[in-house]
């Protein structure tokens, strides 16, 4: 098949790909929205420079949709769809008016489920630009409000759908208006309630979605969520580990614990929530993959850096044996963390009984093998 030549003015000057959402900046140059957005936010100052003209572009400047060019690209893509190299015809991102209409309908209980499915469809099928627009137009805030209402009514009606939408629209840079909602105590209490939902398959799905939302929240760089996490929320996260809810839920829960460990007293709250015992049990009996093992060891490393964590670790009969067994069997990253855990135990909790246990399970032999492997690699 003969290759189709793409008109030059259909290509984004940054990505050199066909523009899916052409927008014009104040310098008069048109770029794909995603490309110019990333260009602007990557600037370390309050202003950036137009890639082509080198003129100053304030980071908060408007990006004007180029509807004429979009229609031309759509028509050209449709006419050349038989060529394998031609992308799917680009769709327009949702408008503020269309999102506001859906959010107004969301206030009516009889239409909530239908509206949520429409929002999920837009967020899941129309790309990151659409999800960003939805967040900016208040969809995330509306989902937070709806989830909080479900918590206060103790009702799971529409909860799963609202969590799905919120998972899709949570992105690295969340609008301030949404941050005010998700950092509030009511929403964090709602997440705790969700993580404790048990019994049937439907609620297991809700728990998976809930811990995924929590993972996104604690990873937001601008978020103050980490300093507001309560002990009962960490207990609920530990329940996710204990109940083996799903592989996705386990990894999200481990990411939550790992991200939270370095903040204030969270480490002690996690220990009090019973995490050390459950992490060891998960590694012993949960058949984890390599990445899951690395996460488990990473959390244990943080927790064993304090006396309470080491005491809980040594209180498990198989703790030292589990760490020893994982050395040289998982990955270089796992080896480094496992050795750090043993070093912490030896340095601060190295009683005669601990030393005997390390000798009994072969920890000393494993450490010698690590030294030998390091020397051979030099």
C-alpha positions as CSV (number, residue, x, y, z in Angstrom):
1,X,0.0,0.0,0.0
2,X,1.4,3.4,-1.0
3,X,2.3,5.6,2.0
4,X,0.1,8.7,2.5
5,X,1.9,11.9,2.9
6,X,0.6,13.9,5.9
7,X,0.2,17.6,5.3
8,X,2.9,19.5,7.2
9,X,0.5,21.9,8.9
10,X,-1.3,18.8,10.5
11,X,1.8,18.0,12.5
12,X,2.5,19.3,15.9
13,X,5.9,21.2,15.9
14,X,6.8,19.6,19.2
15,X,5.9,15.9,18.7
16,X,5.9,15.9,14.9
17,X,2.8,13.7,15.1
18,X,-0.7,14.5,13.7
19,X,-2.4,16.8,16.1
20,X,-5.4,15.3,18.0
21,X,-6.4,18.5,19.7
22,X,-4.8,21.5,18.0
23,X,-4.6,24.7,20.1
24,X,-3.1,28.1,19.4
25,X,-0.9,29.9,21.9
26,X,-0.6,33.7,22.2
27,X,2.3,33.7,19.8
28,X,-0.1,32.5,17.0
29,X,1.5,29.1,16.6
30,X,-0.7,26.0,16.8
31,X,0.4,22.9,18.7
32,X,-1.2,19.7,19.9
33,X,-2.7,20.4,23.4
34,X,-0.9,17.5,25.1
35,X,2.5,18.5,23.7
36,X,2.3,22.2,24.5
37,X,0.7,21.5,27.9
38,X,3.7,19.3,28.9
39,X,6.1,21.9,27.5
40,X,4.6,24.6,29.7
41,X,4.4,22.6,32.9
42,X,8.0,21.4,32.4
43,X,9.3,24.9,32.7
44,X,10.7,25.6,36.2
45,X,9.5,29.2,36.2
46,X,6.2,31.1,35.8
47,X,6.8,31.6,32.1
48,X,8.0,29.4,29.2
49,X,9.1,30.2,25.6
50,X,7.3,29.3,22.4
51,X,9.3,26.4,20.9
52,X,9.2,28.0,17.4
53,X,9.2,31.8,18.0
54,X,11.1,31.8,21.3
55,X,8.6,34.4,22.6
56,X,7.5,34.3,26.2
57,X,4.4,32.3,27.0
58,X,3.0,32.7,30.6
59,X,2.4,29.2,32.0
60,X,-1.2,30.1,32.8
61,X,-2.0,31.6,29.4
62,X,-5.0,30.3,27.5
63,X,-4.8,27.6,24.9
64,X,-7.3,28.5,22.2
65,X,-8.8,25.5,20.4
66,X,-8.2,25.7,16.6
67,X,-11.6,24.3,15.5
68,X,-11.0,24.9,11.8
69,X,-7.8,22.9,11.7
70,X,-9.4,20.2,13.8
71,X,-12.2,19.8,11.3
72,X,-9.6,19.7,8.4
73,X,-7.6,17.0,10.2
74,X,-10.8,15.0,11.0
75,X,-11.9,15.1,7.4
76,X,-8.4,14.2,6.1
77,X,-8.2,11.3,8.6
78,X,-11.6,10.0,7.6
79,X,-10.7,10.1,3.9
80,X,-7.4,8.2,4.5
81,X,-8.5,5.6,7.0
82,X,-7.5,2.8,4.6
83,X,-3.9,3.7,5.1
84,X,-2.4,1.7,8.0
85,X,-0.3,4.7,9.2
86,X,-3.3,7.0,9.6
87,X,-4.4,7.4,13.2
88,X,-8.0,7.3,14.5
89,X,-9.8,10.5,13.7
90,X,-9.2,12.9,16.7
91,X,-12.1,13.7,18.9
92,X,-12.8,17.1,20.5
93,X,-12.3,17.1,24.3
94,X,-15.5,17.6,26.3
95,X,-16.6,21.2,26.7
96,X,-17.3,22.9,30.0
97,X,-21.0,23.3,29.0
98,X,-21.4,19.5,28.3
99,X,-19.7,18.5,31.5
100,X,-21.8,21.0,33.5
101,X,-24.9,19.6,32.0
102,X,-24.0,16.1,33.1
103,X,-23.0,17.3,36.6
104,X,-26.4,19.0,36.9
105,X,-28.1,15.7,35.9
106,X,-26.0,13.9,38.5
107,X,-27.8,15.8,41.2
108,X,-31.0,13.9,40.3
109,X,-30.8,10.5,41.9
110,X,-32.8,8.7,39.3
111,X,-30.2,9.6,36.6
112,X,-27.0,9.2,38.6
113,X,-26.1,5.8,37.4
114,X,-26.6,6.7,33.7
115,X,-24.6,10.0,34.1
116,X,-21.7,8.2,35.9
117,X,-21.5,5.7,33.0
118,X,-21.4,8.5,30.5
119,X,-18.6,10.2,32.5
120,X,-16.6,7.0,32.7
121,X,-17.0,6.5,29.0
122,X,-15.7,10.0,28.2
123,X,-12.7,9.6,30.6
124,X,-11.7,6.1,29.5
125,X,-12.1,6.4,25.7
126,X,-11.0,10.0,24.9
127,X,-7.5,10.3,26.3
128,X,-5.6,12.3,28.8
129,X,-6.7,15.6,27.5
130,X,-10.3,14.8,28.1
131,X,-9.5,13.6,31.6
132,X,-7.6,16.7,32.4
133,X,-10.5,18.9,31.1
134,X,-13.0,16.8,33.2
135,X,-10.9,17.4,36.3
136,X,-10.7,21.1,35.6
137,X,-14.4,21.3,35.0
138,X,-15.2,19.9,38.4
139,X,-15.8,16.2,37.8
140,X,-13.3,15.1,40.4
141,X,-14.9,17.4,43.0
142,X,-18.3,16.0,42.1
143,X,-17.1,12.4,42.5
144,X,-15.5,13.2,45.9
145,X,-18.8,14.8,47.0
146,X,-20.9,11.8,45.8
147,X,-18.5,9.3,47.5
148,X,-18.7,11.2,50.8
149,X,-22.5,11.2,50.6
150,X,-22.5,7.4,50.1
151,X,-20.3,7.1,53.2
152,X,-22.6,9.3,55.3
153,X,-25.7,7.3,54.1
154,X,-23.8,4.0,54.5
155,X,-25.0,3.2,50.9
156,X,-23.0,1.6,48.1
157,X,-25.5,2.7,45.4
158,X,-23.4,4.3,42.6
159,X,-20.3,4.0,44.7
160,X,-18.4,1.7,42.3
161,X,-19.2,3.9,39.3
162,X,-18.1,7.1,41.1
163,X,-14.8,5.5,42.2
164,X,-14.2,4.4,38.6
165,X,-14.6,8.0,37.3
166,X,-12.5,9.4,40.1
167,X,-9.7,7.0,39.4
168,X,-9.7,8.1,35.8
169,X,-9.6,11.9,36.4
170,X,-7.1,11.9,39.3
171,X,-3.9,13.2,37.6
172,X,-0.6,14.6,38.9
173,X,-1.8,18.2,38.8
174,X,-5.2,18.3,40.4
175,X,-7.1,21.7,40.4
176,X,-6.9,23.4,43.8
177,X,-10.7,23.3,44.1
178,X,-10.5,19.5,44.1
179,X,-7.6,19.4,46.5
180,X,-9.6,21.2,49.1
181,X,-12.2,18.4,48.9
182,X,-9.9,15.4,48.9
183,X,-7.8,16.6,51.7
184,X,-10.8,17.1,54.0
185,X,-11.5,14.6,56.9
186,X,-14.8,13.5,55.5
187,X,-13.3,12.1,52.3
188,X,-10.5,10.3,54.0
189,X,-13.0,8.8,56.4
190,X,-15.0,7.8,53.3
191,X,-11.9,5.9,52.0
192,X,-11.5,4.2,55.3
193,X,-15.1,3.0,55.2
194,X,-14.6,1.8,51.6
195,X,-11.5,-0.2,52.5
196,X,-13.5,-1.9,55.2
197,X,-16.3,-3.0,53.0
198,X,-16.3,-6.8,52.9
199,X,-18.3,-10.0,52.1
200,X,-19.3,-10.0,48.5
201,X,-17.6,-9.7,45.1
202,X,-19.1,-6.3,44.5
203,X,-17.6,-4.9,47.7
204,X,-14.2,-6.4,46.8
205,X,-14.3,-4.4,43.6
206,X,-15.1,-1.3,45.6
207,X,-12.2,-1.9,47.9
208,X,-9.8,-2.3,45.0
209,X,-11.0,0.9,43.5
210,X,-10.9,2.7,46.8
211,X,-7.3,1.8,47.6
212,X,-6.3,2.8,44.1
213,X,-7.8,6.2,44.7
214,X,-5.9,6.4,48.0
215,X,-2.6,5.5,46.2
216,X,-3.2,8.3,43.7
217,X,-3.8,10.8,46.5
218,X,-0.7,10.0,48.6
219,X,1.4,10.2,45.5
220,X,0.3,13.8,44.6
221,X,3.3,16.0,45.1
222,X,1.1,19.0,46.1
223,X,-1.0,17.1,48.5
224,X,-1.2,17.4,52.3
225,X,-3.0,14.1,52.5
226,X,0.0,12.2,54.1
227,X,0.0,14.3,57.2
228,X,-3.7,13.7,57.8
229,X,-3.9,9.9,57.6
230,X,-5.4,8.4,60.7
231,X,-4.5,5.1,62.4
232,X,-7.8,3.5,61.5
233,X,-7.1,4.2,57.8
234,X,-3.8,2.3,58.0
235,X,-5.6,-0.5,59.8
236,X,-8.0,-0.6,56.8
237,X,-5.1,-0.7,54.4
238,X,-3.6,-3.6,56.4
239,X,-7.0,-5.4,56.0
240,X,-6.5,-5.2,52.2
241,X,-3.2,-7.1,52.7
242,X,-4.8,-9.6,55.1
243,X,-7.9,-10.3,52.9
244,X,-5.8,-10.7,49.6
245,X,-8.6,-8.6,47.9
246,X,-6.9,-8.6,44.5
247,X,-3.5,-8.4,43.0
248,X,-4.2,-4.8,41.9
249,X,-5.4,-3.9,45.4
250,X,-2.4,-5.5,47.1
251,X,0.1,-3.4,45.0
252,X,-1.9,-0.2,45.6
253,X,-1.9,-0.9,49.3
254,X,1.8,-1.5,49.3
255,X,2.4,1.7,47.4
256,X,0.3,3.6,50.0
257,X,2.3,2.2,52.9
258,X,5.6,2.9,51.1
259,X,4.7,6.5,50.3
260,X,3.4,7.1,53.8
261,X,6.4,5.7,55.7
262,X,8.6,8.7,55.3
263,X,6.0,11.3,56.6
264,X,5.9,12.2,60.2
265,X,4.5,9.6,62.6
266,X,2.9,7.5,59.8
267,X,5.5,4.8,60.3
268,X,4.3,4.3,63.9
269,X,0.7,4.3,62.8
270,X,1.4,1.6,60.2
271,X,3.2,-0.5,62.8
272,X,0.3,-0.2,65.2
273,X,-2.0,-1.2,62.5
274,X,-0.4,-4.6,62.3
275,X,1.4,-4.1,59.0
276,X,4.7,-5.9,59.9
277,X,3.1,-9.3,60.6
278,X,0.8,-9.1,57.5
279,X,3.7,-8.1,55.2
280,X,5.7,-11.1,56.3
281,X,2.7,-13.4,55.9
282,X,1.9,-12.0,52.5
283,X,5.5,-12.6,51.3
284,X,5.4,-16.2,52.8
285,X,1.9,-17.2,51.6
286,X,0.7,-14.7,49.0
287,X,2.8,-16.0,46.0
288,X,3.9,-12.4,45.2
289,X,5.7,-11.5,41.9
290,X,9.1,-9.8,41.8
291,X,7.7,-6.2,42.0
292,X,5.4,-7.1,44.9
293,X,8.3,-8.6,46.8
294,X,10.3,-5.5,46.2
295,X,7.5,-3.4,47.6
296,X,7.0,-5.6,50.7
297,X,10.7,-5.5,51.5
298,X,10.8,-1.7,50.9
299,X,8.0,-1.1,53.5
300,X,9.6,-3.5,55.9
301,X,12.9,-1.7,55.6
302,X,11.2,1.6,56.6
303,X,9.4,0.0,59.5
304,X,12.5,-1.8,60.8
305,X,14.3,1.5,61.1
306,X,12.5,2.1,64.4
307,X,12.5,0.0,67.6
308,X,8.8,-0.9,67.5
309,X,9.1,-2.1,63.9
310,X,12.1,-4.3,64.7
311,X,10.3,-5.7,67.7
312,X,7.3,-6.7,65.6
313,X,9.5,-8.1,62.9
314,X,11.4,-10.3,65.4
315,X,8.1,-11.3,67.0
316,X,7.2,-13.2,63.8
317,X,8.9,-16.6,64.0
318,X,9.6,-16.6,60.2
319,X,10.7,-13.0,59.8
320,X,14.5,-13.5,59.6
321,X,14.1,-16.7,57.6
322,X,11.9,-15.0,55.0
323,X,14.3,-12.2,54.5
324,X,17.3,-14.6,54.2
325,X,15.5,-16.8,51.7
326,X,14.8,-13.8,49.4
327,X,18.4,-12.7,49.1
328,X,19.9,-13.6,45.7
329,X,16.5,-15.0,44.5
330,X,14.5,-11.9,43.5
331,X,16.5,-9.0,42.1
332,X,19.4,-6.7,42.9
333,X,17.0,-4.1,44.3
334,X,15.5,-6.7,46.7
335,X,19.0,-7.9,47.7
336,X,20.0,-4.4,48.7
337,X,16.9,-3.8,50.8
338,X,17.0,-7.3,52.4
339,X,20.6,-6.7,53.5
340,X,19.6,-3.3,54.9
341,X,16.9,-5.0,57.0
342,X,19.3,-7.6,58.4
343,X,21.9,-4.8,59.1
344,X,19.4,-2.8,61.0
345,X,18.3,-5.9,63.0
346,X,22.0,-6.7,63.8
347,X,23.0,-3.2,64.7
348,X,20.1,-2.3,67.0
349,X,18.5,-5.6,68.1
350,X,21.3,-8.1,67.8
351,X,20.7,-10.1,70.9
352,X,22.2,-13.6,71.4
353,X,18.9,-15.2,70.4
354,X,18.8,-13.1,67.2
355,X,22.3,-14.1,66.2
356,X,21.5,-17.8,66.8
357,X,18.4,-17.5,64.6
358,X,20.4,-15.9,61.8
359,X,22.9,-18.7,62.0
360,X,20.2,-21.3,62.1
361,X,18.4,-20.0,58.9
362,X,21.6,-19.4,57.0
363,X,21.6,-15.6,57.0
364,X,25.4,-15.5,57.5
365,X,26.0,-17.8,54.6
366,X,23.8,-15.8,52.4
367,X,25.6,-12.6,53.3
368,X,28.9,-14.2,52.5
369,X,27.5,-15.2,49.1
370,X,26.4,-11.6,48.5
371,X,30.0,-10.4,49.3
372,X,31.4,-13.0,46.9
373,X,29.0,-12.0,44.1
374,X,29.9,-8.3,44.6
375,X,33.7,-9.1,44.4
376,X,33.2,-11.1,41.3
377,X,31.3,-8.2,39.7
378,X,34.2,-5.8,40.3
